[in-house]
Amino acid sequence: MSQVKKIRDNEWLIEVQEDGETKEMYIQLPPESLTQMGWCEDDILTWSLTDNGVTITKKKDQVKTVSIINRNNGMVSEMTFDDNKQLDRWLELNEDWENLGELEAELPTRHVRMQGKEKDNNET
């Protein structure tokens, strides 16, 4: 078991360990740190050296963009969240909104969407 010492909120002193078979180096983050940072077991974390040690952050390319609809007025929007947990929290606080699903790509602009329609209107 590694040595872990909490210095203050968002700051721990954690011993680096070595896997006996593979010789790979690793650390075990305290469960309290995962909870406090809103990290989950499947999150990909990155690390960088700083003057004060190592800074660990959640990899940003894990963000998800979803379409949401306001069921009161029919307004549809795109919103970006760091993870499902953040999306769920937002939906709990904004009960009129519903998640329509994750976007795999950005929607085309109005100009691009209307190109075919302008051509059809000119032919009639």
N, C-alpha and C positions, 0 to 999 in steps of 0.2 A: 504494500500500500504506500502511495506517495505521501510526502509531507506537504500539507497545504496550510497556509496561514493567511487569514483575511487581514489585509492592511486597513482598508476602508471600503465603502461602497464602490463597486466596479473595479476593485484592485485587490489582487491576491498574489501571494508568493507561492509558486508551485514548483515542485522538484521535477526535473526532466528525468524520465526513466528509460531504460534500455530493455528491449525484448530479448530474452535469453537465447532464443533460437535464431531469429532473423537479424538481431543486432540493430534493428531500427529504433530510433529515438521517438518517444512520445510523451504526452502529458495527459493526465486525467483531470478534466475540469470538474470542480465541485458542483453537485446538483443545484446548490443555492445560486451559483453564478449563472447557470443555464436558465433558471427560472427568472432571475433578475433581469437578464439581458433579453428574455423572450426567445431564446434559442431552443431548437428542437433537436432530437437525435439525428435526423436526416439532413440538417443544415450543413452546408459547406462553409467552413471558416477559413479565413486567410490570416496570415500573421506578417508583421513587419517589425523590424528593429527600430527602436527609438532611443533617445538619450536616456530614458528612464527604464529601459528593458524591452519587452516585447509587447506589442499591441495586437490583440486578436479581434477581428471583426467578421461579421457575416458577409459572405460573398454577395455582391449586389446583383449579379446576373440571375439570381433566383427570384427576382420580382415577378409578379404576375399582373397582367392587365386584364380587367374584366369589364363586360358590359353590365350596367345596372339600370334598372327602370324604377321610376317613382310611380307606384300604383295609384296615387291620388290624381296626378295630372298627366301621366303618360310620357313624361320627359325621360329620355334615355341618355346616359353618359358613359364615358369610359373613365375608369379609375385604376390607378396602379397601387398595389399593396406589396409589402415585403414578403408576406407569406399568408397562408390560409387563416392563421390565428388572428392576424391583424384585420383581414377581411371580415371574419366572423364577428370580431369586436365592433367594427364599424357598422355592420348590419344590425347588431343588437341595439346600438345607440340610435340608429336611423331606421325605425321600424317600417316606414312607408316605402323603403327601397328594397328591391329584390335583385339578386344576382342572376343574370341571364346566361352567364358562362364566361369562360376564359377566352380571350382573343389570341389567336395564333399569329396574326399579322395585323398591321395597321389598316384601317379602312381608307379607301381612296378619297381624295378631296372631292368636293362637289363638282369642280371643273372636270375631273376625270370621269366621274359617274355620269355627267350630262353629255359627254362627247357623242355617244351613239344617238341620244334623243334629239340633239340639234340636227344631225344628219337626217334622221327620220322625218322631222318636222319640215325641213326644207324640200324634201322629195314629194310631199303631199300637196 
